[in-house]
Amino acid sequence: MDHGPIGMAHPSVNVDGIVTGRWKIGIFGCLDTCIPNTAMVTICPCVSLAQVTTRIGYGEYFLHVLLASFFLYIMYLTLCFVDAMWFQIIVGILSFIMFLFMCHLRCKVRDLFHIPGSIIEDCLCALFCGCCSLAQMATHVESYKPGDCQFEARATLPSFQV
């Protein structure tokens, strides 16, 4: 009977088959599945964000895509076409709200799957590498099928359905 190296915990899975106790991939693990994971979080982060939130039963897919797209669209328009200071302040506020939501979502995923870490780590990942952080969450909750770009959400995990 092989127990592996001393002090090394065997990964466990929950009833949905999702790894618990550790992240399925590291923060830069998104490079392992460029299609669709890296491409989706880079080109269409709204879709990937909505897929993750839907997968863990945290809201409706369409609503999250719509809200995230609205935030990004307003930020884009402001940065490209508006020189008014008050509008740039709005962009700063919207960016901060998106940052807070990413921190919150990462904390939630970590909590749901009993992954060790801290809110500081979550916020630093969201701040300095939001795309990588989103890709890590997407891989962990299996919100996509490797090699298959889908713009629709996968089903909510059964243990998270209300």
Secondary structure as GFF3:
##gff-version 3
##sequence-region A 1 162
A	DSSP	beta_strand	12	13	.	.	.	ID=ss1
A	DSSP	beta_strand	19	20	.	.	.	ID=ss2
A	DSSP	three_ten_helix	29	32	.	.	.	ID=ss3
A	DSSP	pi_helix	34	38	.	.	.	ID=ss4
A	DSSP	alpha_helix	39	43	.	.	.	ID=ss5
A	DSSP	alpha_helix	45	55	.	.	.	ID=ss6
A	DSSP	alpha_helix	61	81	.	.	.	ID=ss7
A	DSSP	alpha_helix	85	112	.	.	.	ID=ss8
A	DSSP	alpha_helix	119	128	.	.	.	ID=ss9
A	DSSP	alpha_helix	130	140	.	.	.	ID=ss10
A	DSSP	three_ten_helix	158	160	.	.	.	ID=ss11
###
